Each structure stands twice: as C-alpha cells, then as structure tokens.
Amino acid sequence: MDSQLNGGEVLDLDVAIIGSGFSGLYALHKLRNEMGLRVQTFENALGVGGTWYWNRYPGARSDTEVSAYCYSFDRDLFFDWTWSARYPRQAEILAYLNHVADKYDLKRSISFGTQVESSTFDESIDRWVLRTDKGQTVHAQFLVEGVGLLSSTHFPEFPGQSSFVGDIFHTARWPHEPVDFTGKRVGVIGTGSSGIQVISEIAAEAGRLTVFQRTPQYVVPSQNRPIDEQLLREIADDYDGYWHSVLHSVTAFGFTESSVPGESLTEEEREAVLEEAWNDGGGFQFMFKTFNDVGVSRVTNKSVTDFIKKKIHEIVKDPEVAARLTPDQLYARRPLCCDGYYEVYNQANVALIDAEATPIVEVTPHGIKTSDGTVHELDIIVFATGFDAVTGNYLKIDQIGRGGLHLKDKWGERPLTHLGLMVNGFPNMWTLYGPMGPFTNQPPLHEAQVNFAAAMIQFVLDNDAQTIEPRLEAETNWVSTCDDIANQTLFPETNSWINGSNIPGKPVTNFFYMGGSGAYMDLLAAAEESGFSDFHLGGARVSASV
Ligand code: N01
C-alpha cells in the first residue's frame, strides 16, 4: 500500500492508526504483520518516535530505567540492541524506535506529515471516516489512537510575546538543528521534568541563565550509570518471567516496589532508607521503592519531603536561593529525577526568579518583565511549560461518535472511558494510554493494551460482527472505580498536569487508574476471559454473542 496517498483518494482499511510513537508502532506491527490486516498509520511528524521525535531539547532523556523502557514482544530485539546507560538520551531512544520501525518494515505503512483532522463514525456503514489535512478520506473498520499522553503542547502566550527579537523555543517542539547557547542570555520558563533537564544541560553553556520558577519541585538524582550487567543476565535467564514481573508490579518500572509502610518505621529508619534511595537514584524509585505508603500516608510523605528539603539546603550554598527552591507541597506530583539539578544554582551565571511571587507579566522585545517591574534581558526564551496532557491530542481531532456525539462534548466535564481504552458511543475506537488508563511506566502497558485491542478486533472478526464498544454501565463503573482509588491517595491534593490544573479552563479532575499495573493486567485478562462481557458486539450474525 502506498504510504503517501494522493488528495481526493478514498482509502479503505481494516484499521487506521493515529501516531507512530511507542504505542502506534507496536500496534502497526501487531495488526499488520501478525494479524495480516490492512492497516495504515497517520503521523503528524515527519518521522517515527512520538515523544522522542519532538522532544529534542538539550538534556532530554528517559528517566525510566531503559531495561523496562523498551519493547518486550521480541526477545531478539531486546538483546540485539545495546543501550549506553540506564537513562539514555533522546537521540538514542529515537534511534531505537527507528531501528524497530525498520526491522519490522513499518515505515511503508505510515503516512508521515499527515494530521488527522476529523474522525466520524458513519453508522450506515459501521466504519470510521477520517479526513486528513492532505484532503484524504479514509474508511476504516477499526481506529487505534496512539496520540500520546504528553504530546499536545502547553505554550502560553504572554502579552507582547510576538515583539521578542530573540528566539523562542518550546522543549517539546525543539528544532532539529542544534541551538547554540554559548555566551547567550537564556531564560527558561518552567521547572517540571523538561525544565530541570534543559536547565541542568544548558547552564554550563549559557552566558547567563535565568530560571522562571512558579512552583518549586522535589528533584532527586538519577545517578545515571551503565545498565547493571547482572540485571541483563537475569533477564536473559528468564525473559518471560522478567516481563511478567514488570507488568505485575505496581508501576511497571522494572524494579520491585517496597512492601514496607514507612509508618511502621522510626524517623531514623526512614531516613536511612531514603539516603540509600538518594544514592541509588531515580524518581519513581524514590517514591515507590522506598516505602509502600509515600503516596497515601502523610507521615511517610512528610519524611520524604523533609529529607529532600534538607538535601536542597545542603547542596545549594545561598540559603535564600535554597529557600526559593524548596517546595511546601506534598510529594505527590509526578516524581522527578535529574543529576546535578540543584547544583546548577551554585553557578555564578544562573539566577532563579520566583515567578509565583513576581509573575511574568509581559515579554518585551528584549526580555521578560516580571510583576516587580524588572525586565530580565534575554537572547533566547525556552518554554518548558509542558502539555495539555492525557486528553489534549484526542480533542485536537474532531471526533464524532454515534448519533453525532462529539468527543469534546462527551468529555466536556471530564474524560470517560472503559479501562482507559474505549469510549461508549465511539465503537471500534481504542485510546491507547488514554484517560482513565493506568498511571505507570508506559511502554510495557502500551504492548498490553495493543494486545488487548488486537484480541477484541479478533473477537469482532471471529463473530462476524461489525462493531464493539463498552457498555455505558461498565464505563460509569470504571470511572468511579478510578476516582475511588485516586481519592485514597494524596495525588489529588497537588496541582499539575496529572489533574488537568495546568491548563486554564480544563476540567480539574482525576485522569488515571491508580490501582497499579498488576491489578490492571488482571482486569484485562478477566475481561478477555469473560468474552468481553462489558462490551456490546454490534452487527453480529452469531446471535448468542450480541
Ligand atoms: O511539564 P510540567 P514538563 N508561567 O507540566 C510551568 C513527562 N516528561 O514538560 O508547576 C510560568 O511538568 C509550570 O509551573 P507550575 C513527565 O511525565 C518526562 O516538564 O504549573 N510557569 C511547571 O513548572 C512530566 O511530568 C521526561 O506552577 C508556567 C512547568 O511550566 C511531563 O512530561 C522529560 C506557566 C511545566 O511542567 C510534563 O513535564 C520531560 C506559566 N504560564 C517530560 N505554565 C523524562 O524525563 C506552565 N508553567 C522521561
């Protein structure tokens, strides 16, 4: 099949996939190569990689140990590829994803540089009708969307921004040509995962670096180093067992989470555990490998925040700067890690602006003006301001289900899905790692969700049916289960992209299933064993299945 269609042509497919990041690539392999379906992928970017295509900013790297941040479906692929470190850089991960796309001959079925603008379910033919910005029309029985959890950029526009005479970049839309910071006056807005990585990297290069921090964050070191050879030997000895244990852990990050409640220990004992974790590195490890109640116990959470606060004051020499860097919130945002982050603020060329106390009010032709009237003169402004997460990319496409129902209306108050994967009223459509899906390391769960979607597609085909969609009651129950679990944690008490509060006007709510990867895997298995009883099969000729 031609990967580049001519405008005006109608393409008839079994499956249309949107996105060629980790999830979309595997979906293409599974559905085309393994199941023999007629599949075409539509990809906005000019290459594969999703997140790793777009986020080329200096310092961008995985903060998940790469031995669990990769595909598992082919043992040869796993052992044929050699990673340079536990937390590889963006370029290395992008090279890996290109290698995967080439090894499984995927690129010939991807329309690059193609934005799907709308997808409408045509009930008269039980097909999705997609329209692209290239004027193409696509008919597909099944629609698999791997559009990215953190992909739709949040790019605030301050008054006067267009008057800035220097360069403005967003970390998640970084140019392909390297940016030269040498001797330049650089401003970075934002101190989330992207901000801390870009700040730590360019501080050495920039003439002067001014960081505009609104909310201080807890950052622990990554302690990046080569992958443990012993771990690789253990994976080789029991490959399936390793991936089973990853998927059946809580976070799917490839380490064993603690089963010890911090509350059961003394303050000194907790501190010893935290010191060991600090020296071993990793944000998710710090939250989940230390104790099993950091996210639910105020006592344990306070020990963790006290410990990191103490570290900030030990590392940062100027007590005023250390105080500005010190959060006063719970340790209940997405945990961050980065080597050498706090150390940067000891450099004479780095300044930290408290953008909460003195917010940015304007971008002038030569810099950023804060509310105290100061103009911080700059040559380059880097927006590390994050994403309209989870739902952003789904809602960029005008998606219309049964009865003319628009997804943006269905999700107006809050997103609704069953298992984070399917939406009532939107048959034959899968939202990979979509809202109300698991809050875990993504690649292993992408594979699990694609396998589940593939089993559902096979189920539809085996039953000579046309459609499958979740029953409304199942969707309602799922969302309320997700909310019940989230409400037992401390996460709803902090504001970030995790609850939508980073985007003005976006509903602030729970977007995740926080019951853990293992429990989620059990639910997928049970759904399949039940013959997908939570789902309605439409147009089947086998009456018993309807
Ligand atoms: O985005 P963020 P991110 N004025 O939303 C600030 C993944 N990721 O791109 O906290 C001033 O976390 C905002 O301030 P506040 C990872 O899952 C992974 O950094 O809202 N400031 C905040 O400081 C991560 O969690 C890696 O007060 C403004 C920052 O911008 C997720 O992506 C690397 C502002 C945004 O932080 C998002 O991370 C990168 C404004 N108007 C990303 N608007 C890995 O390491 C926003 N901010 C794998």
Residues whose N, C-alpha, C, O or C-beta is under 5 A from the ligand:
A	BS01	N01	R61 S62 D63 L150 P156 I189 G190 T191 G192 S193 S194 G195 F212 R214 T215 R334 A384 T385 G386 F387 W497 N502
